[in-house]
């Protein structure tokens, strides 16, 4: 599904509400799948056959809130060096 994703944390620290409100977010196709026993959520470029992520993948992704036009996921985001941080995504659905 095509969505706008806003990251609610930065390196495990909650972002201020004003920053989140003014953030336009990232637009792409939200996909979810399994890597081993863990569910992941990934935002990829629209119609990208190579499934390149726009932002770091959300590991151990859990859907914690769902409304008609919005969802919220929580999980772990990893840096390239391997450090993992708590992360939440606010997802606004804009199309299928």
Helices and strands as residue ranges (DSSP letters): E 2-7, E 9-10, E 13-14, H 17-22, E 26-35, E 38-44, E 58-66, E 70-78, E 84-95
